[in-house]
């Protein structure tokens, strides 16, 4: 039994299990997250992202967005980001 209120490993187990368990109508992971990064001037930017897939072993979260937007260039230049997920 997970004891996520007292054990960080259990928090991670619960988070990955929650992401893996959410499936959209097209068979892909669907959900919303906030992805935060910094711009060239060190200002914080947050944006809503559509989640498609989570792979715990690879430690990868796939997100859907338009590759022509400025955020792609900013994240390529500084890949440290924070992701906030909501689970109900």
C-alpha positions as CSV (number, residue, x, y, z in Angstrom):
1,X,0.0,0.0,0.0
2,X,1.3,3.4,-0.9
3,X,2.0,5.8,1.9
4,X,2.4,8.9,-0.3
5,X,1.8,11.4,2.6
6,X,5.0,10.2,4.3
7,X,7.3,8.7,1.7
8,X,8.7,10.5,-1.3
9,X,9.2,7.2,-3.2
10,X,5.5,6.5,-2.8
11,X,4.7,10.0,-4.1
12,X,6.7,9.3,-7.3
13,X,5.0,5.9,-7.7
14,X,1.6,7.5,-7.4
15,X,2.4,10.3,-9.8
16,X,3.7,7.9,-12.5
17,X,0.8,5.5,-12.0
18,X,-1.7,8.4,-12.3
19,X,-0.1,9.6,-15.6
20,X,0.0,6.1,-17.0
21,X,-3.6,5.4,-16.1
22,X,-5.1,8.4,-17.9
23,X,-5.9,7.6,-21.5
24,X,-7.6,9.8,-24.1
25,X,-10.1,8.8,-26.7
26,X,-7.4,8.3,-29.3
27,X,-5.4,6.0,-27.1
28,X,-2.9,8.7,-26.0
29,X,-2.5,10.2,-22.6
30,X,-4.6,13.3,-22.4
31,X,-4.5,15.8,-19.6
32,X,-3.4,19.3,-18.8
33,X,-0.2,20.5,-17.1
34,X,1.6,23.8,-16.6
35,X,5.1,23.9,-18.0
36,X,7.2,26.7,-16.6
37,X,10.5,28.0,-17.9
38,X,12.5,31.2,-18.0
39,X,13.0,33.5,-21.0
40,X,16.1,35.3,-22.2
41,X,15.6,38.0,-19.6
42,X,15.2,35.5,-16.8
43,X,11.5,36.1,-16.5
44,X,9.3,33.2,-15.6
45,X,6.8,31.9,-18.2
46,X,4.1,29.3,-17.7
47,X,2.0,27.8,-20.3
48,X,-0.8,25.1,-20.4
49,X,0.4,22.0,-22.2
50,X,-1.5,18.9,-23.4
51,X,0.0,15.7,-22.1
52,X,0.1,12.7,-24.4
53,X,2.3,10.0,-22.9
54,X,4.3,9.3,-19.7
55,X,7.2,6.7,-19.7
56,X,8.6,6.2,-16.2
57,X,11.5,4.0,-17.3
58,X,12.7,6.6,-19.8
59,X,11.7,9.5,-17.4
60,X,9.9,11.1,-20.3
61,X,6.6,13.1,-20.4
62,X,5.4,13.8,-24.0
63,X,3.5,17.0,-24.5
64,X,1.6,18.4,-27.5
65,X,2.3,21.9,-28.7
66,X,3.0,23.9,-31.8
67,X,6.7,23.6,-32.8
68,X,6.7,27.0,-34.4
69,X,6.0,28.9,-31.2
70,X,8.8,30.8,-29.4
71,X,8.6,28.5,-26.4
72,X,10.3,25.7,-28.4
73,X,13.3,27.9,-29.0
74,X,13.4,29.1,-25.4
75,X,13.3,25.5,-24.0
76,X,15.9,24.3,-26.5
77,X,18.2,27.0,-25.2
78,X,17.5,26.4,-21.5
79,X,16.0,22.9,-21.0
80,X,15.4,23.2,-17.2
81,X,11.7,23.4,-16.8
82,X,9.1,22.7,-14.1
83,X,5.9,20.7,-14.8
84,X,2.8,20.9,-12.6
85,X,0.2,18.1,-13.0
86,X,-3.3,17.9,-11.7
87,X,-4.9,14.7,-10.7
88,X,-8.5,14.2,-9.5
